[in-house]
Amino acid sequence: MPTYDELLKSLVFDRDGLIPAIVQDYVTHEVLTLAYMNRESLKITLKEGRTCFYSRSRQCLWRKGETSGNTQRVVALSADCDGDALLVQVKKAGPACHTGEESCFFREIYEDEDVRPFSLSALLALIAGRKTSPQQGSYTTYLFEKGREKILKKVGEECTEVLIGGAKGDREETLYELGDLTYHAMVLMVEMGITLEDLVRELARRHVVDKKVKQERMQ
């Protein structure tokens, strides 16, 4: 890891002493905001492990969440090829935008009609919404109303369907059933209060353990 002084030498600040910082959700990869840092705010960010920016409008430093409580814990920080922009990957506690939106980039200007944006995080949020705000006629709401036993039963049924498709060697059927299994598993996640971040953390833990075991076996 480079020292702070070594890092500064590799970065290019503008004539006002600022460098743009793109903040991205480490789990979902959603772009949260574009802010600016100066040398001091960058140093604070690295030292405290949470985002600190320089406000161009107020002409002062500001730690994200110091008034709202919506903090951002820094997981990784990278510079672009020219060293004149930063990518800050974070785990956020609360919305990133002062408007209350999860991301500052919520004002849609253009979208290709032939492309349907999709993300697991958006799907999980939709499923969670069907629990907190039930909708008549919604299958997801129906599952939550029936309770965990019904949800578990559906997860078990979809597991069986995946096994049948895989045993037949039918790729399309297996893919279809995997989609059903994934959906019902996500319903179970919401029912039990399990987030995507929890799941990613668990998978990452296994990866680290497996890597450590492999290294020990090679010694």
Disulfide bonds with the S-S distance in Angstrom:
none
